[in-house]
């Protein structure tokens, strides 16, 4: 019996080793840790992606929601799971690019603990105003802010969130004298906007659609790199502020640091394949996110660039890690 046990252990070690052939993978259910709550937009995205990948892999893809502590709980669960080439992390921009800079002890190191595998989608911001705000374009809003004729407050959802940091980036890049206030929820920021406590707002697309449809607020621009599908009349930030980068939230699939090159390539290839499904792309757009496929090397460069970009914004705020 001991001999059989040793043989079984050796076979498992060989099968799940970094050098295992990707054609033999996966051999059991795949688990994806998500550092956000069930029912959230990221959760829907993860499950839509997992469903398509599971069909390709002929194995279930199990999404494990581990919210809390700015993503630390989820990443801790990801790190503690068996290093068997079947565990992944689907993380948002703020978790990877912001949390390590704002927590004194985040308990994870992006470079030491994980391997970027595939960019899944981008979530650009919208710059919004109340319907009766005295500017109908972003250029007019900038001119009004610079004129000093009225104090302008910009509402954003979440302290040190991507909406908050996008607002801070725009304030500095455009040379605006505005007050930026972070709210605990999109609802709180929207209430401030429609009640006149804030004149502008920066937030992701998913949470503001209903209020836009009601006619109580208007969109002045997006922070995407190009005009969005279905929004041909809505300009980008770069059209008003030339040279502005794309300011977006994002979703990237990571593996453990020991992830084999073969599995990384296989997962990346399959993610890019399912992102080409028009039905999946349409569902993503309904959620306010836009599929974007990159190779593993491009994904690694993207993550590094984004960490540097948001790091510079955080440096400008001179915050102390808590």
N, C-alpha and C positions, 0 to 999 in steps of 0.2 A: 504493500500500500504506500509506503514511504517513497519507493522508487517511482510509482505512478504519479504521486503528488509532485515530486521534483520534476518529472517530465512535463506535467501539465503546466507547472509554473514557468519552466523554461520555454515552452511553446508560447505561452501568453506573453512572456517578455519579448520573444522574438517577433511575435505578431504585432505588438504595440510599440516596438522600438522605433526610434527616429528614422531608421533606414528601411522600415517596412514599405513594401510596394503599394503605391496609392491605388493600383487596380484592385487590390484586395480590401480596400477601405471604403466605407465603414463596415465593421463586422458586428456592430451592436448599436443600440440607440445613441444618437448624438445629443449632447446637452449644451444648451446655450444659456448662459447666465445673463440676465438683464437687470441692471441696477435701478429699475423703476418699477412702479406698482402695476399690478394687473389692471387692465382696462384703460390704461393711458395710451396716448398716440404711439409712443415707442413700443409698447406692448403689442399693439395691433400690427405695427410694421414687422416686429420680430416674428409674430405668428404667421403672417402672410408669407414672409421669406422662408420660414421654417417649413411651412406646408409644401411650398414648391420644391425646396431642396429635398425634403423627405420623399417626394415622388421620384426624384432622380436617383436617390441613394437606396431606395427600397428599405429604408430604416426610418423609424420615427425620429423627429427632431423635437426634443422636449425643451420648452422655454421655462426657465426657473426664475421667477421674479424675486429679487433680493433688494428691495428699496431701502434707502436710509443713509444718513451720515454722508451726504454729498457723493454717494457712489461707493464709499469705502466698504460698506457691508457686502455689496455685490462683488466687488473685486476680491475681497477676502475669501468669499465663497468660491470664486473662480480659481484662486491660487491654491486653495486647500483641496480641490477636487483631484481625483487621480490623474496623473500625467500620462494618459493613455492614448493621446491623439484623438480623443472623442469629446473633448470639452472645450468650449469657446466662450467668448465674452462679446456681447454686442453693446458697445459703449457710445455715449453721446459726447459731443465736443466738450461740454463743461466738466464732465467727469475726468477726462484725460488731460485737457489743456488748462483747466482752472483749479480743480481740487488740489493738485500737488503744490500749487503756489499759494493757496489760501489756508491750508491746514498745516499746523506745525508738525504734526505726525500723521501723514496720510496713510501710512502702513503699506504703501506700494510704490514701486518705481517702474515707470512705463518702460524704460530701456531694459531694465534687468528682469522684469517679470513677464513681459508679453511680446508677441510678434504681430505686427499689423499684417492682416491678410487681405482684406477687401473693403474698399469704400462701398457703402450700400446706397446712401442717399444724402442729399443736402437739404437743409431747411432754412431758406433765406428769411430775413426779417422784412417787415413792412414798416414804413414810416407813415404814421396816421395823424389826423387832426380832427377836431370836432367839425361838424358840417358847416357851422357858421364862422369858423376861423377865418381871419382876414387874409388868407393866402390860399391859392388853389394849386400852386406848384411848389416843388421843393425850393427852387430858386427864390421864389417870393417869400417863403418861410425863412430862408436864410437871411434875406435882406431885412425882413422885419426884426429878426433876432439881433442883427448887427446894428439896427437903427437905434435901439434903446427906447423906442416909443412905448413899449409895454413889456413888463417882465414876462418871461416865458419859462414855463416848467415843462420838462419832458418826463413822462411816466414810463417806467420800464418794469417788467415782471422779474422779480428775483434779484437779490443782491449778488453781484459778481456772476450773474448769469450771462449767457450770450446776448440776450436783448440789452441788458444793462451795459455790458462792455461795448456793444455796437454803438449805443448812444454816446458813450464816453469817447469812442474813436471818432465819431462824427463831430462831436463838439470840438475836439482838438484839431482835427483835420480842416474843418470849415472855419475855425476861429470864432466860435459862437460864445456869447455870454448868456448861457442858459443854466437853469437849475435842474439837475437830474435827480429824480426821486424813485427809489425802488419800492415796489409793492410786493406783498407776499403771494399774490395770485394775479392771473390775467384779469379776473373779474374786478379785483380792487383797482388795477390800473385803468381799466375801461370805465369804471365808475368815476374815477378822478377826471378822466377826459370828458365824459359826457356832462358831468356836473360843473365843468369849468375850473376845477382845481388844477388841472394840467391843460396845456394848449396843444401839446404834441405827445405822441406815444411811439415807442419802438417795441415791436413784439413779433413773434413768429406768426405765420399765416393761420394755423389751425384754430387758434382761440378767438380770432377777431372776425371770422366770416359772418356770423349771425348778426353782429352789430353793424357791419358794413351793409348787409342786405336790408337792415331796418332803415337805413338812410340817416342815421344819427352821427355817423363818423364817415370820413373819406380818407382814401389812401393817396398819399402824395408820391410815393416811390417805393421800390423794393431795393434790397441790398444784393440781389442776385447779379451774376455776371452778364446776363442778358435778359431781355424782357420775357416774362413768364408766359407759358402756354395759357391761352384763355384770357390773358390780360395785356393785349397788344398796345393799349393806350396808356399803360402804367409804366413810366420811365424807371430807369435804374439810378441808383445813387451816383454811379460813375458818369452818367450823362450830365449831372449838375456839378459834380465834384470830380473832375477828371483825375485819373490815377488812383481812384479808390479801389481797393481790392474787394473781392466778393466777401461779404460778412454773413456767414451762415452757420447755423448749427449743422451737425452732421452725425451720421451713424457709421461706425467702422466695426467690422468683425475682426476680433483678435484671437490668436491662439496663444498657448503657453510659450515660454521662451524656448522650450525644447521641441517645439513643433517641427516635424520633419519637413524638409524642402518639398518632398513629393506631396505630402498632404496639403501644405500651404498652396502649392500650384493647383492641386485638384480642387480644393475648396474655392479658390479664387476663380478658376475657370467655370465652375458650376454656378457660383454667385453671378458672374457676368452673364452666363447663359439665361438664368431665370429672370434677370433684370431686363432682358430683351422682350419678355412676354408683354404684349400691349395691354393685356387685362391687368396684370400686376402693376404696370406703370401707371395706368389710369387710376387704379385704386390708391396708389401712393399719392398721386396729384390731388385726389379728393382729400387726403389727409394733410395737404400742404407741404409735402416733401417731394423731391424730384430725384429719380434714380440717376446715379453717376457711377460708371464702372471704370476701375483702374486696375492695372497689374499690381502684383505684390510690391514691386520696387516703387512704383508710382504711389501706391498707398502709403508706404513707409515715408517717402518724401513729403507727401501731403500732410501726414500727421506731424512730422517734425516742423514743417513750415507753420502749421496752425498753432502748435505749442509756442513757437517763437513769437508769432503775431500777437496772440492773446497775452503772452508773457510781457511783451512791451507795453500793452495797454495797462496791465496790472501794475507794472513798474511805475507808470505815470501817475497812478492813483496813490502810490506810496502807502500801500496797506501793510499791516503787520499780520503775519500768519497767526491764526487763532488756535 
